[in-house]
Amino acid sequence: MQNSSIPYQIRAALLQLEPSLDVDWEARLTKILEESDMALREEIDHQILKSKEIYWNRMTGGFEYKASSSLAILKHSLSNDRMQHIAKTLSESLEDLKSIQDSTQIADYLENAIEQIDQISVDENFMLQREKLMIRRTFLLNAAKVIRRMVITPPEGIRKLTESQIKCFIIEVFIKQQLLGYWFKPLLKRHSDIMKHPIFRYYLSKQQKIRHFELVKTSQYIFLTAPVMQVEQNPYSIRRFLTEEKGAIEAQTFLNVIVLDMQATEENEYIDHFKSLIECMVTVQSQIHVDVMDTVLQLEEVCEKSLIPLLIEPIQFVAKNADVVAQMHLKKFENILTTDFFKPVYEAIKSHLSHIEEFDYLYLSVHRLYSELLAYYREFKQQPALVFNQHVQLFEYKMVGYLKLLEKRRQDTFVPLNQHEWEVMHQRSLKPLQDIRFAMTEHLLDYRELTIYINKLKRQSAEKGSFFKRMTKSNQAERDLAEAYKLGQQMKHKMFMSVLQAPRQNPKCSVFLEFETLHNFSEHERHYAFPCGDNGITRLPILLRLPETYSDFDVEDFNASINFDLNFSVASKAEKTSYELNYSH
């Protein structure tokens, strides 16, 4: 049996499994294994279960999750005093959490704590960032364990939320989303078996088209989450889940999240109450034009019928050409993403939208669909033949970079702009790359001349040989060579720092992936994403790699990389003229 033979649906289900959060993880795993033959079970164990620290216990006849960590233990392994203090403080605060019963206070505590952790300054220090992410993950897992054992008092309201529903949402929706980030994939698909249930077929499918809510499946419940209209607002916020907003009329209530208990759907009284809650659900405030709705439906169809299948379908790898096959596959994916996804979004922004609510609706729809693509891509790259493929990894950086730039530049793109304003924003999006190219070209000629001079001194030194050195009292050649080396390092350092300044001075038009995504992509390299295409909409971003420090900075390789990305890459062909320098000497 080949290494990559785990069917996609099984791999996807197992990668989303979080034993520390999912109540039913063992039952789901057991069901998958019962339906698999022995060879497939071995592959599942080797490729997925061991990395998740899930093991079979022969004595008990069940699975065990052996990964365990606590902030109290973690703090002793942290090398930084400040990080140790933060871990200690959070650990102590979790002890205080145990005495709180009010659900709103619990929500405030968890969301404020995560916000404080995310705001910890690490000053582009890779070690501190790694420790920060370890603290973040451990805190979330420890919090889930505490929440599961707590007594929680539900808020009063028309939904009559239960303690079980609140715990399930906090642990399996909020905390899991905080752990997985862009890779969180909880939404029910249209073709799921559960969608055949009468409540979906005859009621919810129609309501979803009207109200645009999402269906989030957990081990016990399905949560219907209303769309958010601000990107800063987390649709899976605990506060948002608990809140029932009062309208202008006394009896009027607006709901952000509704709980569906599938175990109760046979009861007429329950269904009637559930339908009454749907009528209270928050939805898009203003009328969205049919053209905009059609654009979103078109994007959903492109994802479902063209893009996602490319990330699901098995790829036939041969050992000698695996890298070539992967690159060709991703090139096909990128071409479809560019022509059938980015282009319609661009055309809608430029021509089809008339008011801010429509821009908001399109933005949130694009963000949702693209985030889902990222989750599928994560599962795609976990295939054994792709795990260590650098091209596949770098492509993920570009995809994540596009989403982060979309978030950062929303006010430069998804708002009503005339042609002049659009061009201003487009030129602004090019600024950091223009600065980098200027920083390189300003010193590159001098650096190359110095390199030629150094090579000449090396040859002269070799030609004179050891006898000449013994006969010559003043070793001028060696001193000249040392001085030239020193000057070369100074020039390299200056170029390196100038390159780093470009994203720092243009934070809205750049993404430092290792420090802005809450995912520890690389510990030894810097990866920056910059807008590409018309105002950063029509193409995946340009990705630049830098070493952690200037001592490993290869000037010529970096310059060649920039020129290739700007002039010859898939993303650059249609827009390469956009990157002409505007600087004059």
C-alpha positions as CSV (number, residue, x, y, z in Angstrom):
1,M,0.0,0.0,0.0
2,Q,1.4,3.4,-0.9
3,N,2.1,6.1,1.6
4,S,-0.5,8.5,0.3
5,S,-3.4,6.1,0.2
6,I,-5.6,7.6,3.0
7,P,-8.8,8.8,1.3
8,Y,-9.3,12.5,1.4
9,Q,-12.5,12.5,3.5
10,I,-10.9,10.3,6.2
11,R,-7.7,12.5,6.2
12,A,-9.8,15.7,6.5
13,A,-11.9,14.3,9.3
14,L,-8.9,13.2,11.3
15,L,-6.9,16.4,10.8
16,Q,-9.8,18.4,12.3
17,L,-9.9,16.1,15.3
18,E,-8.8,17.7,18.5
19,P,-9.0,15.1,21.4
20,S,-8.5,17.8,24.0
21,L,-11.6,19.6,22.8
22,D,-13.9,17.2,20.9
23,V,-16.1,15.2,23.3
24,D,-16.8,12.5,20.7
25,W,-13.3,12.2,19.3
26,E,-12.9,8.6,20.3
27,A,-16.2,7.5,18.9
28,R,-15.5,9.3,15.6
29,L,-12.1,7.7,15.3
30,T,-13.4,4.3,16.2
31,K,-16.1,4.6,13.5
32,I,-13.5,5.5,10.9
33,L,-11.2,2.6,11.8
34,E,-14.0,0.1,11.9
35,E,-14.8,1.0,8.3
36,S,-11.1,0.7,7.2
37,D,-9.0,-2.4,6.4
38,M,-5.8,-3.3,8.3
39,A,-3.5,-1.6,5.8
40,L,-5.4,1.6,5.9
41,R,-5.5,1.5,9.7
42,E,-1.7,1.3,9.8
43,E,-1.4,4.3,7.5
44,I,-3.8,6.3,9.7
45,D,-1.8,5.4,12.8
46,H,1.6,6.2,11.1
47,Q,0.6,9.4,9.3
48,I,-1.9,11.0,11.7
49,L,-2.5,9.4,15.1
50,K,1.1,9.4,16.3
51,S,1.6,13.0,15.4
52,K,-1.5,13.8,17.5
53,E,-0.2,11.6,20.3
54,I,-3.2,9.2,20.1
55,Y,-2.4,5.6,21.0
56,W,-4.3,2.3,21.3
57,N,-4.4,0.9,24.9
58,R,-4.5,-2.9,24.7
59,M,-5.3,-3.1,28.4
60,T,-8.4,-1.0,28.3
61,G,-9.4,-1.7,24.7
62,G,-9.7,1.9,23.8
63,F,-7.7,4.9,22.6
64,E,-5.7,7.3,24.8
65,Y,-4.7,10.9,24.2
66,K,-1.3,11.2,25.8
67,A,-0.5,14.8,25.0
68,S,-0.7,16.8,28.2
69,S,0.8,20.1,29.2
70,S,0.0,22.9,31.7
71,L,1.1,26.5,32.0
72,A,2.5,25.6,35.4
73,I,4.8,23.0,33.7
74,L,5.4,25.0,30.6
75,K,6.8,28.0,32.4
76,H,9.9,26.0,33.5
77,S,10.8,25.3,29.9
78,L,10.6,28.9,28.7
79,S,13.9,30.6,28.3
80,N,12.7,34.2,28.6
81,D,11.9,35.7,32.1
82,R,9.0,37.8,30.8
83,M,7.4,34.8,29.1
84,Q,7.8,32.7,32.3
85,H,6.0,35.5,34.2
86,I,3.2,35.6,31.7
87,A,2.8,31.8,31.8
88,K,2.7,32.0,35.6
89,T,0.2,34.8,35.7
90,L,-2.1,33.0,33.2
91,S,-1.9,29.8,35.2
92,E,-2.9,31.6,38.4
93,S,-5.8,33.3,36.6
94,L,-7.2,29.9,35.4
95,E,-7.4,28.9,39.1
96,D,-9.4,32.1,39.7
97,L,-11.6,31.2,36.7
98,K,-12.8,28.0,38.5
99,S,-14.7,30.1,41.1
100,I,-16.7,32.0,38.4
101,Q,-20.1,30.7,37.4
102,D,-21.6,33.6,35.4
103,S,-21.4,32.8,31.7
104,T,-20.8,36.4,30.6
105,Q,-18.0,36.9,33.1
106,I,-16.4,33.7,31.8
107,A,-16.7,35.0,28.2
108,D,-15.1,38.3,29.2
109,Y,-12.2,36.5,30.9
110,L,-11.4,34.2,28.0
111,E,-11.7,36.7,25.2
112,N,-9.7,39.4,27.2
113,A,-7.0,36.8,28.0
114,I,-6.6,35.8,24.4
115,E,-6.5,39.4,23.3
116,Q,-3.7,40.1,25.9
117,I,-1.7,37.1,24.8
118,D,-2.0,38.2,21.1
119,Q,-0.7,41.7,22.0
120,I,2.5,40.4,23.6
121,S,5.3,42.2,21.9
122,V,8.1,40.0,20.7
123,D,10.0,42.6,18.5
124,E,10.5,40.1,15.6
125,N,12.4,37.7,17.9
126,F,11.8,34.2,16.6
127,M,12.5,32.5,20.0
128,L,10.0,34.8,21.8
129,Q,7.4,34.3,19.1
130,R,7.7,30.5,19.4
131,E,7.3,30.8,23.2
132,K,4.4,33.1,22.8
133,L,2.6,30.6,20.6
134,M,3.3,27.8,23.0
135,I,1.8,29.9,25.8
136,R,-1.2,30.7,23.7
137,R,-1.9,27.1,22.7
138,T,-1.3,25.7,26.3
139,F,-3.6,28.4,27.8
140,L,-6.4,27.5,25.4
141,L,-6.1,23.8,26.1
142,N,-5.9,24.4,29.9
143,A,-8.9,26.7,29.7
144,A,-11.0,24.0,27.9
145,K,-10.2,21.5,30.6
146,V,-11.3,24.0,33.3
147,I,-14.5,25.0,31.4
148,R,-15.5,21.3,31.0
149,R,-15.5,20.8,34.8
150,M,-17.1,24.1,35.8
151,V,-20.6,24.8,36.8
152,I,-21.9,27.6,34.5
153,T,-25.0,29.7,35.0
154,P,-26.7,30.4,31.6
155,P,-27.9,33.9,30.9
156,E,-31.7,34.5,30.8
157,G,-33.2,34.9,27.4
158,I,-35.7,33.6,24.8
159,R,-33.3,30.8,23.6
160,K,-33.2,29.2,27.1
161,L,-29.5,28.3,26.7
162,T,-28.3,25.3,28.7
163,E,-25.0,24.8,30.5
164,S,-24.2,22.0,28.0
165,Q,-24.8,24.2,25.0
166,I,-22.6,27.0,26.4
167,K,-19.8,24.6,27.2
168,C,-20.0,23.0,23.8
169,F,-19.8,26.4,22.1
170,I,-16.9,27.7,24.2
171,I,-14.8,24.5,23.8
172,E,-15.7,23.2,20.3
173,V,-16.3,26.4,18.5
174,F,-14.5,29.4,20.1
175,I,-11.4,27.7,21.5
176,K,-11.1,25.3,18.6
177,Q,-11.3,28.3,16.2
178,Q,-8.7,30.1,18.2
179,L,-6.4,27.1,18.0
180,L,-6.8,26.3,14.3
181,G,-7.3,29.9,13.0
182,Y,-7.7,29.9,9.2
183,W,-7.6,26.1,9.2
184,F,-10.8,25.8,11.3
185,K,-13.4,24.1,9.0
186,P,-16.6,23.5,11.0
187,L,-19.2,24.3,8.4
188,L,-21.7,21.8,7.2
189,K,-21.5,21.1,3.4
190,R,-24.6,21.1,1.2
191,H,-24.1,17.4,0.4
192,S,-23.6,16.2,4.0
193,D,-25.9,13.3,5.0
194,I,-27.4,15.4,7.8
195,M,-28.7,17.9,5.2
196,K,-31.2,15.2,4.1
197,H,-33.0,15.6,7.4
198,P,-36.5,17.3,6.9
199,I,-35.6,20.3,9.0
200,F,-32.8,21.2,6.5
201,R,-34.5,20.1,3.3
202,Y,-37.8,21.8,3.9
203,Y,-36.9,24.8,6.1
204,L,-33.3,25.7,6.9
205,S,-32.0,25.5,3.3
206,K,-34.5,28.2,2.3
207,Q,-33.9,30.3,5.4
208,Q,-30.1,30.2,4.8
209,K,-30.6,31.7,1.4
210,I,-32.5,34.6,3.0
211,R,-30.5,35.1,6.2
212,H,-27.0,34.0,5.1
213,F,-26.2,32.2,8.3
214,E,-23.6,29.5,8.7
215,L,-24.1,26.0,10.1
216,V,-21.4,25.0,12.5
217,K,-21.4,21.4,13.5
218,T,-20.1,20.1,16.8
219,S,-20.2,16.8,18.7
220,Q,-23.6,17.6,20.3
221,Y,-25.2,20.6,18.5
222,I,-25.4,22.6,15.3
223,F,-24.9,26.3,15.8
224,L,-26.5,28.7,13.3
225,T,-24.3,31.8,13.3
226,A,-25.5,35.1,11.7
227,P,-23.1,37.0,9.4
228,V,-20.9,39.7,10.9
229,M,-20.5,43.0,9.2
230,Q,-17.2,44.0,10.7
231,V,-14.0,42.0,10.0
232,E,-12.8,42.8,13.5
233,Q,-15.8,41.0,14.9
234,N,-15.3,37.3,15.4
235,P,-18.4,35.3,14.3
236,Y,-17.5,32.7,16.9
237,S,-17.1,35.1,19.8
238,I,-18.5,33.8,23.1
239,R,-19.9,37.2,24.0
240,R,-21.7,37.3,20.6
241,F,-23.1,33.9,21.2
242,L,-24.5,34.8,24.6
243,T,-25.9,38.2,23.6
244,E,-29.6,38.8,22.9
245,E,-30.0,42.3,21.7
246,K,-33.2,44.2,22.4
247,G,-34.8,46.1,19.5
248,A,-36.7,49.4,19.5
249,I,-39.9,47.5,20.2
250,E,-40.1,46.0,23.7
251,A,-40.9,42.5,22.5
252,Q,-38.3,42.6,19.7
253,T,-35.1,40.6,20.2
254,F,-32.1,40.1,17.8
255,L,-30.1,36.9,17.9
256,N,-26.6,36.2,16.6
257,V,-26.4,32.5,17.2
258,I,-29.1,29.9,17.5
259,V,-28.6,26.3,18.8
260,L,-30.1,23.3,17.0
261,D,-30.4,20.1,19.0
262,M,-30.9,17.3,16.5
263,Q,-32.0,15.0,19.2
264,A,-35.1,17.2,19.8
265,T,-36.2,17.7,16.1
266,E,-38.9,15.1,16.3
267,E,-40.8,17.3,18.9
268,N,-43.3,19.7,17.3
269,E,-43.1,22.1,20.3
270,Y,-39.3,22.3,19.9
271,I,-39.5,22.9,16.1
272,D,-42.1,25.6,16.6
273,H,-39.9,27.4,19.1
274,F,-36.8,26.9,16.9
275,K,-38.6,28.5,14.0
276,S,-39.6,31.5,16.1
277,L,-36.0,32.0,17.0
278,I,-35.0,32.0,13.4
279,E,-37.3,35.0,12.8
280,C,-35.2,36.9,15.4
281,M,-31.9,36.2,13.7
282,V,-29.7,39.1,12.7
283,T,-29.3,39.3,9.0
284,V,-27.9,41.7,6.3
285,Q,-29.5,45.1,7.1
286,S,-29.8,46.6,3.7
287,Q,-31.2,45.1,0.5
288,I,-28.4,43.4,-1.5
289,H,-28.8,43.7,-5.3
290,V,-29.4,40.4,-7.1
291,D,-26.2,41.0,-9.2
292,V,-24.1,40.9,-6.0
293,M,-25.9,37.8,-4.8
294,D,-25.3,36.1,-8.1
295,T,-21.6,37.0,-7.9
296,V,-21.3,35.3,-4.5
297,L,-23.2,32.2,-5.8
298,Q,-20.8,32.1,-8.7
299,L,-17.8,32.2,-6.3
300,E,-19.4,29.5,-4.2
301,E,-19.8,27.3,-7.4
302,V,-16.2,28.0,-8.5
303,C,-15.0,26.8,-5.1
304,E,-17.2,23.8,-4.9
305,K,-16.8,22.6,-8.5
306,S,-13.4,23.7,-9.5
307,L,-11.0,24.7,-6.7
308,I,-11.9,22.3,-3.9
309,P,-11.9,19.3,-6.2
310,L,-8.2,20.1,-7.1
311,L,-7.4,20.0,-3.4
312,I,-9.3,16.8,-2.8
313,E,-8.7,14.6,-5.8
314,P,-5.8,12.1,-5.5
315,I,-2.6,13.1,-7.4
316,Q,-0.7,10.4,-9.1
317,F,2.9,10.9,-7.9
318,V,6.0,9.1,-9.3
319,A,9.1,9.3,-7.1
320,K,11.2,11.0,-9.8
321,N,8.7,13.7,-10.8
322,A,6.8,14.3,-7.6
323,D,8.0,17.9,-7.4
324,V,7.2,18.7,-11.0
325,V,3.7,17.1,-10.7
326,A,3.0,19.2,-7.5
327,Q,4.1,22.4,-9.2
328,M,2.0,21.8,-12.3
329,H,-1.0,21.0,-10.1
330,L,-0.6,24.2,-8.1
331,K,-0.1,26.2,-11.3
332,K,-3.5,24.9,-12.5
333,F,-5.1,25.7,-9.2
334,E,-3.6,29.3,-9.2
335,N,-4.8,29.9,-12.8
336,I,-8.4,29.0,-11.9
337,L,-8.2,31.0,-8.6
338,T,-7.0,34.0,-10.6
339,T,-9.4,33.9,-13.5
340,D,-12.6,32.4,-11.9
341,F,-12.4,33.7,-8.4
342,F,-10.2,36.9,-8.1
343,K,-11.4,38.3,-11.5
344,P,-15.1,38.2,-10.7
345,V,-14.4,39.8,-7.3
346,Y,-12.5,42.5,-9.0
347,E,-15.2,43.2,-11.6
348,A,-17.9,43.3,-8.9
349,I,-15.9,45.8,-6.9
350,K,-15.3,48.0,-9.9
351,S,-18.7,47.8,-11.6
352,H,-21.5,46.0,-9.7
353,L,-21.6,47.4,-6.2
354,S,-23.5,50.6,-5.3
355,H,-23.5,51.0,-1.5
356,I,-21.3,50.1,1.5
357,E,-23.6,47.3,2.6
358,E,-23.0,45.5,-0.7
359,F,-19.2,46.0,-0.4
360,D,-19.4,44.5,3.2
361,Y,-21.5,41.6,2.0
362,L,-19.1,40.8,-0.8
363,Y,-16.0,41.1,1.4
364,L,-17.4,38.8,4.1
365,S,-18.5,36.3,1.5
366,V,-15.0,36.3,-0.1
367,H,-13.3,36.1,3.3
368,R,-15.5,33.1,4.2
369,L,-15.0,31.2,1.0
370,Y,-11.2,31.9,0.8
371,S,-10.7,30.9,4.4
372,E,-12.4,27.6,3.6
373,L,-10.0,27.1,0.7
374,L,-7.2,27.6,3.1
375,A,-8.5,24.9,5.3
376,Y,-8.8,22.5,2.4
377,Y,-5.2,23.4,1.3
378,R,-3.9,22.5,4.7
379,E,-5.4,19.0,4.3
380,F,-4.0,18.8,0.8
381,K,-0.4,19.6,1.8
382,Q,-0.5,16.9,4.6
383,Q,-0.2,14.1,2.0
384,P,3.1,12.3,2.6
385,A,4.4,13.1,-0.9
386,L,3.9,16.8,-0.2
387,V,4.8,17.3,3.5
388,F,8.4,18.3,2.8
389,N,7.8,19.9,-0.6
390,Q,9.1,23.5,-0.4
391,H,7.0,24.7,-3.4
392,V,3.8,23.5,-1.7
393,Q,4.8,25.1,1.6
394,L,5.6,28.5,-0.1
395,F,2.3,28.4,-2.0
396,E,0.5,28.2,1.3
397,Y,2.4,31.3,2.6
398,K,1.2,33.1,-0.5
399,M,-2.4,32.0,0.1
400,V,-2.3,33.0,3.8
401,G,-0.7,36.3,2.8
402,Y,-3.5,37.1,0.4
403,L,-6.1,36.7,3.2
404,K,-4.1,38.8,5.6
405,L,-3.7,41.5,3.0
406,L,-7.4,41.4,2.3
407,E,-8.1,42.0,6.0
408,K,-5.5,44.8,6.3
409,R,-6.5,46.6,3.1
410,R,-10.3,46.3,3.3
411,Q,-10.7,50.1,3.5
412,D,-8.5,50.4,0.4
413,T,-10.4,48.0,-1.7
414,F,-13.9,46.9,-0.5
415,V,-15.3,50.5,-0.3
416,P,-16.8,52.8,-2.9
417,L,-13.9,54.4,-4.8
418,N,-13.8,56.5,-8.0
419,Q,-11.1,55.7,-10.6
420,H,-8.6,58.2,-9.3
421,E,-9.0,57.0,-5.7
422,W,-8.6,53.4,-6.8
423,E,-5.4,54.3,-8.6
424,V,-4.1,56.0,-5.5
425,M,-4.7,52.9,-3.5
426,H,-3.1,50.7,-6.2
427,Q,0.0,52.8,-6.2
428,R,0.1,52.7,-2.4
429,S,0.0,48.9,-2.6
430,L,3.1,48.8,-4.7
431,K,5.2,51.0,-2.4
432,P,6.9,48.4,-0.2
433,L,8.2,46.4,-3.2
434,Q,9.3,49.6,-4.9
435,D,11.2,50.5,-1.8
436,I,12.9,47.1,-1.7
437,R,13.9,47.3,-5.3
438,F,15.3,50.8,-4.8
439,A,17.2,49.6,-1.7
440,M,18.8,46.8,-3.8
441,T,19.5,48.7,-7.0
442,E,21.0,51.7,-5.1
443,H,23.9,49.5,-3.7
444,L,24.0,46.5,-6.0
445,L,26.5,47.9,-8.5
446,D,28.9,48.9,-5.8
447,Y,28.5,45.5,-4.1
448,R,29.2,43.7,-7.4
449,E,32.3,45.8,-8.0
450,L,33.5,45.0,-4.5
451,T,32.9,41.3,-5.0
452,I,35.0,41.4,-8.2
453,Y,37.8,43.3,-6.3
454,I,37.7,40.7,-3.4
455,N,38.0,37.8,-5.9
456,K,40.9,39.6,-7.6
457,L,42.7,39.9,-4.2
458,K,42.0,36.2,-3.5
459,R,43.7,35.3,-6.8
460,Q,46.7,37.5,-6.2
461,S,47.1,36.1,-2.7
462,A,47.0,32.5,-4.1
463,E,49.5,33.3,-6.8
464,K,52.1,34.9,-4.5
465,G,52.1,31.7,-2.4
466,S,53.6,31.0,1.0
467,F,57.2,31.8,0.0
468,F,56.4,35.3,-0.9
469,K,54.5,35.8,2.4
470,R,57.6,34.7,4.3
471,M,59.8,37.1,2.3
472,T,57.4,40.1,2.6
473,K,57.4,41.9,5.9
474,S,54.2,43.8,5.4
475,N,51.4,41.5,4.2
476,Q,49.4,44.3,2.4
477,A,47.4,41.9,0.3
478,E,45.9,40.2,3.4
479,R,45.1,43.5,5.0
480,D,43.4,44.7,1.8
481,L,41.4,41.5,1.6
482,A,40.3,41.8,5.2
483,E,39.3,45.4,4.7
484,A,37.4,44.5,1.6
485,Y,35.6,41.7,3.4
486,K,34.6,44.1,6.2
487,L,33.3,46.7,3.7
488,G,31.3,43.9,1.9
489,Q,29.7,42.9,5.2
490,Q,28.8,46.5,6.0
491,M,27.2,46.9,2.5
492,K,25.3,43.6,2.9
493,H,24.1,44.7,6.4
494,K,22.9,48.0,5.0
495,M,21.0,46.4,2.2
496,F,19.5,43.8,4.5
497,M,18.2,46.5,7.0
498,S,16.9,48.6,4.1
499,V,14.9,45.7,2.9
500,L,13.5,45.0,6.4
501,Q,12.5,48.7,6.7
502,A,10.1,48.5,3.7
503,P,7.5,46.2,5.3
504,R,8.0,48.0,8.7
505,Q,7.3,51.4,7.1
506,N,4.3,50.0,5.0
507,P,2.6,47.6,7.5
508,K,-0.8,47.9,5.8
509,C,0.7,46.7,2.5
510,S,2.8,43.8,3.8
511,V,2.5,40.7,5.9
512,F,5.3,39.3,8.0
513,L,3.9,35.7,8.0
514,E,5.9,34.3,11.0
515,F,4.7,37.1,13.3
516,E,1.2,38.1,11.9
517,T,-0.6,34.8,11.5
518,L,-0.4,33.1,14.9
519,H,1.1,30.1,13.1
520,N,4.8,29.2,13.5
521,F,5.5,28.8,9.8
522,S,9.3,29.0,10.1
523,E,11.9,29.4,12.8
524,H,14.9,30.3,10.7
525,E,13.6,32.4,7.8
526,R,11.5,35.5,7.3
527,H,8.6,35.4,4.8
528,Y,6.9,38.6,3.6
529,A,3.9,38.9,1.4
530,F,3.2,42.0,-0.7
531,P,0.1,42.9,-2.8
532,C,0.3,41.9,-6.4
533,G,-2.1,42.7,-9.3
534,D,-4.6,45.5,-9.6
535,N,-4.8,47.0,-6.1
536,G,-3.8,43.6,-4.6
537,I,-7.1,42.0,-5.7
538,T,-6.4,40.1,-8.9
539,R,-3.3,38.1,-8.0
540,L,-1.8,36.1,-5.2
541,P,0.8,38.2,-3.4
542,I,4.5,38.4,-4.1
543,L,6.4,36.3,-1.5
544,L,9.9,37.3,-0.4
545,R,12.2,35.2,1.8
546,L,14.9,36.5,4.0
547,P,17.2,34.8,6.5
548,E,16.7,35.6,10.2
549,T,20.0,37.6,10.3
550,Y,22.0,39.5,7.7
551,S,25.0,37.1,8.0
552,D,23.1,34.6,5.9
553,F,21.8,37.1,3.4
554,D,22.8,36.2,-0.2
555,V,22.5,39.5,-2.1
556,E,22.5,38.0,-5.6
557,D,20.1,35.2,-4.8
558,F,17.7,37.7,-3.2
559,N,17.9,40.1,-6.1
560,A,17.3,37.3,-8.6
561,S,14.3,36.1,-6.6
562,I,12.7,39.5,-6.7
563,N,13.3,39.9,-10.5
564,F,11.8,36.4,-11.1
565,D,8.7,37.0,-9.0
566,L,8.1,40.4,-10.6
567,N,8.8,39.5,-14.1
568,F,8.4,35.7,-14.8
569,S,6.2,34.1,-12.1
570,V,2.6,33.0,-12.8
571,A,1.3,35.9,-10.7
572,S,3.3,38.6,-12.5
573,K,2.7,38.1,-16.3
574,A,-0.4,40.4,-16.6
575,E,0.9,43.1,-14.2
576,K,4.6,43.2,-14.4
577,T,4.6,46.7,-15.8
578,S,3.0,47.9,-12.5
579,Y,6.2,47.5,-10.6
580,E,8.4,50.0,-12.5
581,L,10.3,52.2,-10.1
582,N,9.0,55.7,-9.5
583,Y,12.3,56.8,-8.0
584,S,14.6,59.3,-9.7
585,H,18.2,59.6,-8.6
